[in-house]
Amino acid sequence: MKNEKDLKSLVKEILGKGALMSLGVLDGDEVWVSDVLYVFDDSLCLFWRSEEKTRHSKAIGHHPQAAATITITESTTAKNIGLQVSGIAEKLSGEYKDLMQKDLHKKGQHHAKDQSTLPPGESWYKLTPKKIDIIYEPLWGYHKKSIEL
């Protein structure tokens, strides 16, 4: 991995292997972590759908700073692979049918009917990364590489 383009390609590869991220938000003066299923775009933004009444969804409305981790576990003996992301989270308005299709595909529901819209009380959320740390033990051992976006 020589340049940022190579690192971004590696991030996309890691994101493609994962499905679950741990999302950290600031709720008042406390930190709160929730696991959410994610999809991503070519800009390395992370998207998830969530009920608007959940603690993490409400917290994003007050404090947009957020962080996430994604860990890829292929076996108990595999080398560590993962991402640590920090950035700005926001609630999106609208249906985002393209995200819904990615979400359904990731969940193995390729031909799900009547699921192109969000259930009442759910919204899409987006984490726009400012920095991504890459943990890729097969290439770098215990050293990280970082991308500033």
VEXVODREN-796962 format. One record per residue (C-alpha): residue in three letters; chain; z, x, y. Coordinates in nm, 3 decimals, decimal comma, always signed. Example, Ala and Ser with C-alpha at 12.3 -4.5 7.8 and 13.67 -1.06 7.14 Angstrom:
2
PT  ALA  A  +0,780  +1,230  -0,450
PT  SER  A  +0,714  +1,367  -0,106
This chain:
149
PT  MET  A  +0,000  +0,000  +0,000
PT  LYS  A  -0,124  +0,189  +0,298
PT  ASN  A  -0,156  -0,064  +0,576
PT  GLU  A  -0,039  -0,400  +0,702
PT  LYS  A  -0,341  -0,578  +0,551
PT  ASP  A  -0,242  -0,450  +0,207
PT  LEU  A  +0,118  -0,558  +0,266
PT  LYS  A  +0,008  -0,907  +0,371
PT  SER  A  -0,199  -0,935  +0,054
PT  LEU  A  +0,105  -0,836  -0,149
PT  VAL  A  +0,317  -1,098  +0,032
PT  LYS  A  +0,057  -1,366  -0,053
PT  GLU  A  +0,062  -1,254  -0,416
PT  ILE  A  +0,442  -1,281  -0,429
PT  LEU  A  +0,438  -1,620  -0,254
PT  GLY  A  +0,182  -1,742  -0,507
PT  LYS  A  +0,406  -1,646  -0,798
PT  GLY  A  +0,711  -1,825  -0,661
PT  ALA  A  +0,804  -2,187  -0,603
PT  LEU  A  +1,163  -2,191  -0,482
PT  MET  A  +1,309  -2,036  -0,170
PT  SER  A  +1,663  -2,020  -0,044
PT  LEU  A  +1,659  -2,134  +0,317
PT  GLY  A  +1,935  -2,023  +0,553
PT  VAL  A  +2,001  -2,213  +0,875
PT  LEU  A  +2,267  -2,221  +1,143
PT  ASP  A  +2,460  -2,549  +1,143
PT  GLY  A  +2,690  -2,544  +1,444
PT  ASP  A  +2,889  -2,224  +1,398
PT  GLU  A  +2,839  -2,213  +1,020
PT  VAL  A  +2,557  -2,072  +0,811
PT  TRP  A  +2,415  -2,307  +0,547
PT  VAL  A  +2,180  -2,225  +0,258
PT  SER  A  +1,964  -2,473  +0,067
PT  ASP  A  +1,707  -2,424  -0,206
PT  VAL  A  +1,371  -2,588  -0,132
PT  LEU  A  +1,030  -2,586  -0,299
PT  TYR  A  +0,771  -2,426  -0,072
PT  VAL  A  +0,399  -2,388  -0,016
PT  PHE  A  +0,239  -2,140  +0,223
PT  ASP  A  -0,072  -2,078  +0,430
PT  ASP  A  -0,288  -1,775  +0,508
PT  SER  A  -0,070  -1,690  +0,809
PT  LEU  A  +0,229  -1,649  +0,572
PT  CYS  A  +0,400  -1,957  +0,716
PT  LEU  A  +0,623  -2,140  +0,468
PT  PHE  A  +0,629  -2,519  +0,442
PT  TRP  A  +0,857  -2,758  +0,256
PT  ARG  A  +0,925  -3,127  +0,257
PT  SER  A  +1,275  -3,255  +0,288
PT  GLU  A  +1,473  -3,563  +0,373
PT  GLU  A  +1,548  -3,576  +0,744
PT  LYS  A  +1,915  -3,661  +0,676
PT  THR  A  +1,992  -3,339  +0,487
PT  ARG  A  +2,218  -3,082  +0,646
PT  HIS  A  +1,948  -2,816  +0,669
PT  SER  A  +1,696  -3,058  +0,824
PT  LYS  A  +1,941  -3,170  +1,091
PT  ALA  A  +2,045  -2,810  +1,164
PT  ILE  A  +1,685  -2,704  +1,231
PT  GLY  A  +1,672  -2,959  +1,513
PT  HIS  A  +1,959  -2,781  +1,688
PT  HIS  A  +1,900  -2,415  +1,595
PT  PRO  A  +1,545  -2,317  +1,500
PT  GLN  A  +1,633  -1,964  +1,387
PT  ALA  A  +1,614  -1,950  +1,008
PT  ALA  A  +1,583  -1,709  +0,720
PT  ALA  A  +1,466  -1,739  +0,361
PT  THR  A  +1,461  -1,540  +0,041
PT  ILE  A  +1,217  -1,571  -0,247
PT  THR  A  +1,287  -1,391  -0,572
PT  ILE  A  +1,037  -1,361  -0,854
PT  THR  A  +1,203  -1,341  -1,194
PT  GLU  A  +0,963  -1,269  -1,476
PT  SER  A  +1,227  -1,160  -1,728
PT  THR  A  +1,579  -1,023  -1,739
PT  THR  A  +1,441  -0,670  -1,774
PT  ALA  A  +1,169  -0,696  -1,507
PT  LYS  A  +1,187  -0,491  -1,190
PT  ASN  A  +1,294  -0,667  -0,869
PT  ILE  A  +1,024  -0,846  -0,668
PT  GLY  A  +1,098  -1,064  -0,368
PT  LEU  A  +1,078  -1,142  +0,000
PT  GLN  A  +1,330  -1,173  +0,281
PT  VAL  A  +1,191  -1,372  +0,574
PT  SER  A  +1,328  -1,438  +0,921
PT  GLY  A  +1,168  -1,658  +1,182
PT  ILE  A  +1,158  -1,993  +1,354
PT  ALA  A  +1,181  -2,324  +1,168
PT  GLU  A  +1,061  -2,658  +1,296
PT  LYS  A  +1,012  -3,015  +1,187
PT  LEU  A  +0,648  -3,118  +1,180
PT  SER  A  +0,524  -3,463  +1,267
PT  GLY  A  +0,249  -3,621  +1,061
PT  GLU  A  +0,149  -3,645  +0,698
PT  TYR  A  -0,020  -3,307  +0,639
PT  LYS  A  -0,223  -3,421  +0,338
PT  ASP  A  -0,339  -3,062  +0,274
PT  LEU  A  +0,024  -2,951  +0,233
PT  MET  A  +0,093  -3,249  +0,007
PT  GLN  A  -0,197  -3,151  -0,217
PT  LYS  A  -0,072  -2,790  -0,236
PT  ASP  A  +0,278  -2,920  -0,310
PT  LEU  A  +0,159  -3,155  -0,586
PT  HIS  A  -0,062  -2,882  -0,735
PT  LYS  A  +0,227  -2,635  -0,741
PT  LYS  A  +0,441  -2,895  -0,917
PT  GLY  A  +0,169  -2,950  -1,178
PT  GLN  A  +0,088  -3,300  -1,051
PT  HIS  A  -0,282  -3,229  -0,992
PT  HIS  A  -0,397  -3,589  -1,027
PT  ALA  A  -0,098  -3,775  -0,886
PT  LYS  A  -0,204  -4,103  -0,731
PT  ASP  A  -0,031  -4,276  -0,442
PT  GLN  A  +0,144  -3,953  -0,348
PT  SER  A  -0,071  -3,843  -0,057
PT  THR  A  +0,189  -3,959  +0,194
PT  LEU  A  +0,554  -3,870  +0,238
PT  PRO  A  +0,821  -4,114  +0,128
PT  PRO  A  +1,010  -4,282  +0,413
PT  GLY  A  +1,275  -4,054  +0,563
PT  GLU  A  +1,100  -3,730  +0,461
PT  SER  A  +0,919  -3,482  +0,684
PT  TRP  A  +0,741  -3,152  +0,650
PT  TYR  A  +0,913  -2,842  +0,786
PT  LYS  A  +0,767  -2,503  +0,870
PT  LEU  A  +0,912  -2,153  +0,886
PT  THR  A  +0,698  -1,926  +1,100
PT  PRO  A  +0,793  -1,571  +1,005
PT  LYS  A  +0,871  -1,308  +1,263
PT  LYS  A  +0,962  -1,043  +1,005
PT  ILE  A  +0,913  -1,016  +0,630
PT  ASP  A  +1,086  -0,756  +0,417
PT  ILE  A  +0,914  -0,692  +0,086
PT  ILE  A  +1,110  -0,584  -0,220
PT  TYR  A  +0,870  -0,450  -0,482
PT  GLU  A  +1,056  -0,222  -0,717
PT  PRO  A  +0,751  -0,146  -0,940
PT  LEU  A  +0,588  +0,033  -0,643
PT  TRP  A  +0,872  +0,150  -0,418
PT  GLY  A  +1,191  +0,150  -0,622
PT  TYR  A  +1,481  +0,027  -0,410
PT  HIS  A  +1,303  +0,088  -0,078
PT  LYS  A  +1,167  -0,205  +0,123
PT  LYS  A  +0,854  -0,238  +0,331
PT  SER  A  +0,850  -0,462  +0,638
PT  ILE  A  +0,592  -0,659  +0,830
PT  GLU  A  +0,654  -0,767  +1,190
PT  LEU  A  +0,451  -1,075  +1,281
